[in-house]
Amino acid sequence: MKNITLSIDDDLFREGREYARRHHTTLNSLVREVLGKTVRAHRSSWLGEAFAMADKARGNSRGARWKRELLYDRKDSHRYKAPIARNSGAKI
């Protein structure tokens, strides 16, 4: 675990220490918990936004299929030609 030095306003320091005491913890634990929740919430928020964007994407492959070689950038992928998409009547 890393140790860090923070600069905190005197009043905030006193209030934080009192808050921690009332909640049977230390100011150090309180700062660690709040920082952890903030960082994790941001990470979770980003992931949720990414999935929401993917769900809203209006992509349409028009029935095209891909071969594994093309997806994984294999040396022989240049021999593969993508199939011509057939119109399935779906709106784009």
Buried (B, 14 or more C-beta within 10 A) or exposed (E): EEEEEEEEEEEEEEEBEEEBEEEEEEBEEBBEEEEEEEEEEEEEEEEEEEEEEEEEEEEEEEEEEEBEBBEEEEEEEEEEEEEEEEEEEEEE
